[in-house]
Amino acid sequence: MIPVSCGEIADAVRGELVGAEPTAVVDGAVVIDSRAAGPGGLFVALPGERVDGHDFVGTATAAGVTVSLTTRPVEGSPCIVVDDAQRALGDLARFVIGKLPGLTVIALTGSSGKTSTKDLIGQLISPYGETVVPEGSFNNEIGHPLTALQATVATKYLIAEMGVRSLGDITYLTGITPPQVGLVLNVGTSHIGKLGSQDNIALAKGELIEAVRPGGIAILNADDHRVAAMRSRTTERVLTFGEAPEADVRATDVKIDGEGRPAFTLHIGDFGADVGLRFIGEHYVSNALAAAAVGVAIGLTPEQIAGGLNAATRVSAARMELTERPDGVTVINDAFNANPESTRAALKSLAAIGRSRGARTWAVLGEMLELGDVSADEHDAIGRLAVRLDVNRLVVVGEGAKPIHLGASLEGSWGNESAFVETIPEALELLRKELRAGDVVLVKSSKAAKLRSLADALLEEQQ
């Protein structure tokens, strides 16, 4: 973090200094995990489900932090006491970003593809200026300000991934980091259980477009009618991306190779160039076009953009991560998270790889969360899609995902190709018995279903 005195912080977060000197300076990292605390830093004591951050304030003090942000005094430790530590963390980030007028904030949201696109944008623009990129999917009211506080006077670009669970979430996050560039990828069904409808999801995500600063640029997906309609929510310049003929940044001649990697011709104005991505899945075409549009917005040349996309590699784990085991089994770990859109895309990629290799394909699927009243229908549809794509075997894990199995069992001529198990150990036992050399296995679920542990186990036992 940029150097800020405890007195300035207390004013910014409306807190009270207790045992802390107003002139003492914070110039280290802002952390919520005392194990990451270090000299000159600031520790934020947040309440957790199992532990209270206040129990670790002393540990952070011993590690050398200048001060801790708390909701009560802690004996022996300098503190800034506030009513709400989480809200104060956001207030501090807003204050720090306000002291960096040379910083360009690039904010993005979408129902799917946020983290992958964020990683792509980071690789594309970082050669042209110091860039802060969120770790993993740091996109909520805690991860977002922690990312923003990494910016310094040397930082040229801050990429801000923004998630949404309710109306007003993005308005709050953009209030911390007002964007010069605002990007909306898509409007799907993720979190529909909380927001009620896709129209409400569009309303929530469109808050990002309304927040684009004067003189900024809004970037919209021309292939998604709910996103394209957000043009009416800003008076700033709009750039569009997609495969639609009218898109400003466009892809034509999309092809998928034998390993599921897409290639296409990139069009920016009169410029055209071949792009071959190193990622698995046709959905990465849209992600790449969105990243390219960001490149246009910040002034990169078409040549720089095409070159950057061709060179980009996977950064975040468990997102269509393909690994060949020594015994010839291929594992595609896409278990970081799941919604209907990303699961359909993953199944299509699995089927394409299976066809190109002449391989037997397995889809190991867990529950997709926060789908509300449409949950059963959406899970049923995924099972039916697996059959239509000729996925050879389906393993459905957990009671919440059972409609996937039921949908598959009722579709077409399938018999015993689909299996339902209640636990991860049961799924792992089945796979250990039946996998053979040449098989391709996709593992996909929402984060809380914890199928990532199953993917890890499938890989570890062959090392």
Buried (B, 14 or more C-beta within 10 A) or exposed (E): BBEBBBBBBBEBBEBEBBBBEEEBBBBBBBBBEBEEBEEBBBBBBBEEEEEEBBEBBBBBBEBEBBBBBBBEBBEEBBBBBBEEBBBBBBBBBBBBBEEBEEBBBBBBBBBBBBBBBBBBBBBBBBEBEBBBBBEBBBBBBBBBBBBBBBBBEEBBBBBBBBBBBEBEBBBBBBEBBBBBBBBBBBBBBBBBBBBEEBEBBBBBBBBBBBBBBEEBBBBBBBBBEBBBEBBEBBEBEBBBBBBBEEBBBBBEEEEBBEBBBBBBBBBBEEEBBEBEBBBBBBBBBBBBBBBBBBBBBBEBEBEBBBBBBBEBEBBBEBBBBBEEBEEEBBBBBBBBBBBBBBBBBBBBBBBBBBBEBEBBBBBBBBBBBBBBEBBBEBBBBBBBBBBEBEBBBBBBBBEBBBBBBBBBBEBEEBEEBBBBBEEBEBBBEBBEEEBEEBBBBBBBBBBEBBBBEBBBBBBEEEE
